[in-house]
Every structure is written in structure tokens, then in C-alpha cells.
């Protein structure tokens, strides 16, 4: 918990280091977004501003969210969370993630939205969604899929795929998004549905194969890759996102200052390019108010998907 007293007005802020909490292990998509913003937001906040990233993985990313939720609301402890953190976890595991993402935090900014990708090891020899479904049906649940943790977006996305495609598979959770591509490359699992940013390097070098994306429109960075609906999985639609929030009760002027800094950072050509290349569509127009409404709508949407899959884990 920060030891700095609550600033009285925005002109006093920041007077010490701001901690940006990422609730995942290093090297994943959310970690990339957090580090890019931490690097670029400082100049927009003032000459004394310094932001550092602190990784706090655990409990399907709820551990880091709970840490920020309970921190002093002075603007010195922030969370860069994903749909896993602020959508799936509280919808599927309310005892582990006992928070409402829109009401129990101070919204700051929407960083970006992303398609998820259905990915297999190239060495598996599987080249289409239909071939993967056939393999999973033949395996009758013995084949595994990887996720970055129980109750996260990857777990939910693959569970929904398994249900809608009638393709049984076993969930094998790993600790953080950085461990998922390694598990695929070692062929410990057959597939994953994950943020493209987490596996884009291995896709581009040919070690992993992107079979489909989860949105209803194709990913502009991979225009030749079909959507899951185009590949025959009717009714499949899911996306993820990254959002910055602070503890509930953060002064409005501090939230507004952070929002302006975040939007300026997202407009930076280097940040914009790196996020876009990793499969994230950066946002530069959110406000704290629109971010709160975004979180409300997304939380409701993930509750519906959790009900569809039956993945709620009390």
C-alpha cells in the first residue's frame, strides 16, 4: 500500500513514484501494455512523474486486482487489467474475485481491444479448425488446452469453443501468459485460445499456427486467417481488452489527469505501432466515465458467456 498522503489537488500530483500493477507474470499481452504506458505516461503527467510496473500474478489475475482495490486511493497505485481480471474472474469466481469492476474501482482509461486467436503448434500438423475439431473428438477429452490461469479469458474462450464445436478437451492452466507458448512449443497441450499479442512472435516465426480468430471480423494484422464463425463454429464471438483503473474513491481530478496521460501515450506512434502489431487495437478517446460504462457492459456480457459455458466456479 502506498505511503504517500492523498494529494489535495491535481497540481500536487504526482510527487512520488506511481506503481502500475500488472496482475500477470511478465511477457504477456497485458504486461506489454502496462510497460508501454508506464514508459510514456510520465512526461504527460509532469517533470516529477515516474511510473514503474509491478507484476502480481495469482488467482487468475484476481490477486493483483484485489491488491489495487484495497490500496489507498491517492493515484499512486494503479491496475492495468484485462478481460480476465475485470470481466471473467468476477463473473466466474466471485469468491476469489469479490468485486464489481465498474463500481469497486475508479475507471481511468480503456487501453485497447483485441481479438483472441485459436493457436496450435505447427509441429502438430493441424492446419484448420476442422482438423482440430476432428482430432479433439477422436481424443474424447484426452487432449489438453493451455490457459494463463483458471477462470481467465483463455479458460473461458476455450471452454466456449469446446462447447459450441462439440470438441471435448481438458483444461491445463499455466502461471501467466508467457508460459502458454512454451507449453505449446513443447506440445504439452494441443491448443490454446489466447490474446494474439501473447503468441504473435511464435506465430510470425512459424513455430505456432493461428487457425482462427474469435471476433466476427477478421484481424487486420492476419487478414487471411478466418474467424471461428467462418470456420464453422456457429455463434462464436468473444474478444478481450485492456483497461487502466485505480482504487475506488480516487479524486476525480487525478483520474482525469491519468486519463489524459494515458490517451496521449496511446497516441504516441511507437506505442500505437507496437500495440497494433501485437494484435491490440489501441483506444485514444476514452474518458473515466466512458470507461466505467464499458466495464459495466463487458461485465454483463461475460456473465452471460459464463452462464452459457457453465464455467462458474464458486
C-alpha positions as CSV (number, residue, x, y, z in Angstrom):
1,X,0.0,0.0,0.0
2,X,1.3,3.4,-0.9
3,X,2.7,5.5,1.9
4,X,2.1,8.9,0.2
5,X,-0.7,11.0,1.6
6,X,-3.7,11.8,-0.5
7,X,-3.0,14.9,-2.7
8,X,-5.3,17.8,-2.3
9,X,-5.4,18.8,-6.0
10,X,-4.1,17.8,-9.3
11,X,-1.3,20.3,-9.3
12,X,0.4,18.4,-6.4
13,X,0.3,15.2,-8.4
14,X,2.5,13.2,-8.8
15,X,5.1,13.9,-6.2
16,X,6.5,10.3,-6.0
17,X,6.6,7.1,-7.9
18,X,3.3,5.7,-9.3
19,X,3.1,1.9,-9.3
20,X,1.4,0.2,-12.2
21,X,0.2,-3.2,-11.1
22,X,0.0,-5.9,-13.8
23,X,-1.8,-9.0,-12.4
24,X,0.1,-11.4,-14.6
25,X,3.6,-12.7,-14.9
26,X,5.9,-10.7,-17.3
27,X,5.9,-11.2,-21.0
28,X,2.2,-11.5,-21.7
29,X,0.0,-9.1,-23.6
30,X,-1.3,-7.2,-20.5
31,X,2.3,-6.8,-19.3
32,X,3.3,-5.3,-22.7
33,X,0.5,-2.7,-22.5
34,X,1.3,-1.9,-18.9
35,X,5.0,-1.3,-19.6
36,X,4.4,0.8,-22.7
37,X,2.0,3.1,-20.8
38,X,4.3,3.3,-17.8
39,X,7.1,4.4,-20.0
40,X,5.1,7.0,-21.9
41,X,2.6,8.4,-19.4
42,X,5.3,10.1,-17.2
43,X,6.1,13.1,-19.4
44,X,2.4,13.9,-19.8
45,X,1.9,13.9,-16.0
46,X,4.8,16.3,-15.3
47,X,8.6,16.5,-14.7
48,X,8.4,14.7,-11.4
49,X,6.3,11.8,-12.7
50,X,7.8,8.3,-12.7
51,X,5.8,5.1,-13.3
52,X,7.0,1.6,-12.6
53,X,5.4,-1.8,-13.3
54,X,5.0,-4.3,-10.6
55,X,3.8,-7.8,-11.6
56,X,1.4,-9.5,-9.1
57,X,0.2,-12.7,-10.7
58,X,-2.1,-15.2,-9.0
59,X,-5.7,-16.3,-8.5
60,X,-6.5,-15.9,-12.2
61,X,-5.2,-12.3,-12.0
62,X,-7.6,-11.5,-9.1
63,X,-4.7,-11.2,-6.7
64,X,-3.3,-8.1,-8.4
65,X,-6.8,-6.6,-8.7
66,X,-7.5,-7.1,-5.0
67,X,-4.2,-5.5,-4.1
68,X,-5.1,-2.4,-6.0
69,X,-8.7,-2.4,-4.8
70,X,-7.5,-2.3,-1.2
71,X,-4.8,0.3,-1.8
72,X,-5.0,3.9,-0.8
73,X,-7.0,5.9,-3.4
74,X,-4.4,8.6,-3.9
75,X,-3.4,7.9,-7.5
76,X,-0.1,6.2,-6.7
77,X,-1.3,2.6,-7.2
78,X,-2.9,1.7,-10.5
79,X,-4.0,-1.5,-12.2
80,X,-3.7,-2.5,-15.8
81,X,-6.1,-5.3,-16.1
82,X,-7.5,-7.5,-18.9
83,X,-10.9,-9.0,-19.6
84,X,-9.7,-11.9,-17.4
85,X,-9.1,-9.6,-14.5
86,X,-12.1,-7.3,-14.7
87,X,-14.6,-9.5,-16.6
88,X,-14.2,-13.2,-16.4
89,X,-12.8,-13.6,-12.9
90,X,-15.6,-11.8,-11.1
91,X,-18.2,-13.4,-13.3
92,X,-16.9,-17.0,-12.9
93,X,-15.2,-16.9,-9.5
94,X,-17.0,-14.3,-7.3
95,X,-15.5,-15.8,-4.1
96,X,-11.9,-15.4,-5.4
97,X,-12.7,-12.1,-7.2
98,X,-15.3,-10.5,-5.0
99,X,-15.5,-7.2,-6.8
100,X,-17.6,-5.3,-9.3
101,X,-15.2,-4.0,-12.0
102,X,-17.3,-0.9,-12.6
103,X,-18.2,0.0,-9.1
104,X,-15.3,-1.1,-6.9
105,X,-12.6,0.7,-8.8
106,X,-12.0,4.2,-10.2
107,X,-12.0,3.8,-14.0
108,X,-9.2,5.7,-15.8
109,X,-9.0,4.6,-19.5
110,X,-9.6,1.9,-22.0
111,X,-6.2,1.0,-23.4
112,X,-7.4,-1.2,-26.3
113,X,-9.4,-4.2,-27.5
114,X,-8.1,-7.4,-29.0
115,X,-9.2,-10.5,-30.8
116,X,-8.2,-13.8,-29.4
117,X,-6.6,-16.4,-31.5
118,X,-7.0,-20.2,-31.7
119,X,-3.4,-21.5,-31.9
120,X,-1.8,-24.9,-32.3
121,X,1.9,-26.0,-32.5
122,X,2.9,-26.1,-36.2
123,X,4.5,-29.4,-35.4
124,X,1.1,-30.9,-34.6
125,X,0.3,-30.9,-38.4
126,X,-3.1,-29.4,-37.8
127,X,-3.8,-26.7,-40.4
128,X,-7.5,-25.9,-40.0
129,X,-10.2,-25.6,-37.3
130,X,-12.0,-28.6,-38.8
131,X,-8.9,-30.7,-38.4
132,X,-8.5,-29.6,-34.8
133,X,-12.2,-30.4,-34.0
134,X,-11.8,-33.9,-35.6
135,X,-8.7,-34.6,-33.5
136,X,-10.4,-33.4,-30.3
137,X,-13.5,-35.6,-31.0
138,X,-11.2,-38.6,-31.6
139,X,-9.4,-37.9,-28.4
140,X,-12.6,-37.8,-26.4
141,X,-11.3,-35.2,-23.9
142,X,-7.7,-36.6,-23.5
143,X,-6.1,-33.7,-25.5
144,X,-5.4,-30.6,-23.4
145,X,-5.6,-26.9,-24.0
146,X,-3.5,-24.3,-22.2
147,X,-4.6,-21.0,-20.5
148,X,-2.8,-18.5,-18.4
149,X,-4.8,-19.4,-15.3
150,X,-8.1,-20.9,-14.0
151,X,-11.0,-18.6,-14.6
152,X,-9.3,-16.3,-17.1
153,X,-10.3,-15.3,-20.6
154,X,-8.3,-18.1,-22.2
155,X,-10.1,-20.7,-20.0
156,X,-13.5,-19.2,-20.8
157,X,-12.7,-18.8,-24.6
158,X,-11.6,-22.4,-25.0
159,X,-14.4,-23.7,-22.9
160,X,-16.9,-21.9,-25.1
161,X,-15.1,-23.3,-28.2
162,X,-15.3,-26.8,-26.8
163,X,-19.0,-26.5,-26.1
164,X,-20.0,-24.9,-29.4
165,X,-17.8,-27.1,-31.6
166,X,-18.7,-30.3,-29.7
167,X,-14.9,-30.8,-29.3
168,X,-14.0,-32.2,-25.8
169,X,-10.7,-31.1,-24.3
170,X,-9.0,-30.9,-20.9
171,X,-8.1,-27.6,-19.4
172,X,-4.4,-27.3,-18.3
173,X,-3.8,-23.9,-16.6
174,X,-0.3,-22.3,-16.5
175,X,1.1,-19.5,-14.5
176,X,0.9,-16.4,-16.7
177,X,0.6,-15.8,-20.4
178,X,4.3,-16.2,-21.0
179,X,4.2,-19.9,-20.1
180,X,1.5,-20.7,-22.7
181,X,3.5,-20.5,-25.9
182,X,6.3,-22.6,-24.2
183,X,3.7,-25.3,-23.4
184,X,2.5,-25.3,-27.0
185,X,6.0,-25.5,-28.4
186,X,6.8,-28.5,-26.1
187,X,3.5,-30.0,-27.2
188,X,2.4,-30.4,-23.6
189,X,-1.0,-29.3,-24.9
190,X,-2.7,-29.3,-28.3
191,X,-4.1,-25.8,-28.5
192,X,-4.9,-22.5,-26.8
193,X,-7.2,-19.6,-27.3
194,X,-5.2,-16.6,-26.1
195,X,-4.5,-12.9,-26.8
196,X,-2.7,-12.8,-30.1
197,X,-0.2,-10.4,-28.5
198,X,1.0,-13.2,-26.2
199,X,1.9,-15.6,-29.0
200,X,2.4,-13.2,-32.0
201,X,6.2,-13.7,-32.1
202,X,5.9,-17.5,-32.4
203,X,3.1,-17.2,-35.0
204,X,5.2,-14.9,-37.1
205,X,8.3,-17.1,-36.9
206,X,6.2,-20.2,-37.9
207,X,6.5,-22.2,-34.7
208,X,2.8,-21.8,-33.9
209,X,-0.1,-21.7,-36.3
210,X,-3.0,-19.3,-36.0
211,X,-6.1,-21.2,-37.1
212,X,-8.8,-18.7,-36.4
213,X,-9.7,-15.5,-34.5
214,X,-12.6,-15.2,-32.1
215,X,-14.3,-12.0,-33.3
216,X,-16.9,-11.7,-36.0
217,X,-14.5,-9.8,-38.3
218,X,-11.0,-10.8,-39.3
219,X,-7.9,-9.4,-37.6
220,X,-6.3,-6.8,-39.7
221,X,-2.8,-8.0,-38.9
222,X,-3.8,-11.5,-40.2
223,X,-6.3,-10.9,-42.9
224,X,-6.0,-14.4,-44.4
225,X,-7.0,-16.1,-41.1
226,X,-10.7,-16.9,-40.8
227,X,-13.0,-16.1,-37.8
228,X,-14.3,-19.1,-35.9
229,X,-17.7,-18.5,-37.3
230,X,-16.3,-18.6,-40.8
231,X,-14.5,-21.8,-39.9
232,X,-17.9,-23.4,-38.9
233,X,-18.2,-22.8,-35.2
234,X,-21.6,-21.1,-35.3
235,X,-22.4,-18.4,-32.7
236,X,-18.8,-18.0,-31.5
237,X,-17.9,-14.4,-30.7
238,X,-15.5,-13.2,-28.0
239,X,-12.9,-10.5,-27.6
240,X,-10.7,-9.2,-24.9
241,X,-9.4,-5.8,-23.8
242,X,-7.1,-4.0,-21.5
243,X,-8.2,-1.2,-19.1
244,X,-6.5,1.0,-16.5
245,X,-8.2,1.6,-13.2
246,X,-7.3,2.8,-9.7
247,X,-8.8,2.1,-6.2
248,X,-12.4,3.2,-5.6
249,X,-12.6,6.8,-4.3
250,X,-9.6,8.2,-6.3
251,X,-10.1,12.0,-6.7
252,X,-11.8,12.9,-10.0
253,X,-9.1,15.4,-10.9
254,X,-6.4,12.7,-10.5
255,X,-8.4,10.2,-12.6
256,X,-8.8,12.9,-15.3
257,X,-5.1,13.7,-15.3
258,X,-4.3,10.0,-15.6
259,X,-6.8,9.6,-18.4
260,X,-5.3,12.4,-20.4
261,X,-1.8,11.0,-19.9
262,X,-3.0,7.5,-21.0
263,X,-4.6,8.8,-24.1
264,X,-1.5,10.8,-25.0
265,X,0.6,7.7,-24.5
266,X,-1.7,5.7,-26.7
267,X,-1.4,8.3,-29.4
268,X,2.4,8.0,-29.4
269,X,3.4,6.4,-32.8
270,X,5.7,3.9,-31.2
271,X,3.1,2.8,-28.6
272,X,0.4,2.7,-31.2
273,X,2.5,0.6,-33.6
274,X,3.7,-1.9,-31.0
275,X,0.2,-2.5,-29.7
276,X,-1.2,-2.8,-33.2
277,X,1.5,-5.2,-34.3
278,X,0.7,-7.4,-31.3
279,X,-2.9,-7.6,-32.2
280,X,-4.4,-4.9,-30.0
281,X,-6.5,-2.1,-31.4
282,X,-5.4,1.0,-29.3
283,X,-8.1,3.4,-28.0
284,X,-7.3,7.1,-27.6
285,X,-10.7,8.5,-26.9
286,X,-11.9,7.0,-23.6
287,X,-12.8,9.1,-20.6
288,X,-13.2,7.8,-17.0
289,X,-17.0,8.0,-17.5
290,X,-17.0,6.0,-20.7
291,X,-14.5,3.5,-19.2
292,X,-17.0,2.9,-16.4
293,X,-19.8,2.3,-18.9
294,X,-17.5,0.0,-20.9
295,X,-16.8,-2.1,-17.8
296,X,-20.5,-2.3,-16.9
297,X,-21.4,-3.6,-20.4
298,X,-18.4,-6.0,-20.6
299,X,-19.1,-7.5,-17.1
300,X,-22.7,-8.2,-18.1
301,X,-21.5,-9.8,-21.3
302,X,-19.1,-12.1,-19.6
303,X,-21.7,-13.1,-17.0
304,X,-23.8,-14.3,-19.9
305,X,-20.9,-16.2,-21.5
306,X,-20.1,-17.8,-18.1
307,X,-23.7,-19.0,-17.9
308,X,-23.6,-20.4,-21.4
309,X,-20.5,-22.5,-20.7
310,X,-21.4,-23.4,-17.1
311,X,-17.9,-22.3,-16.0
312,X,-19.0,-20.5,-12.8
313,X,-16.7,-21.8,-10.0
314,X,-18.0,-21.0,-6.6
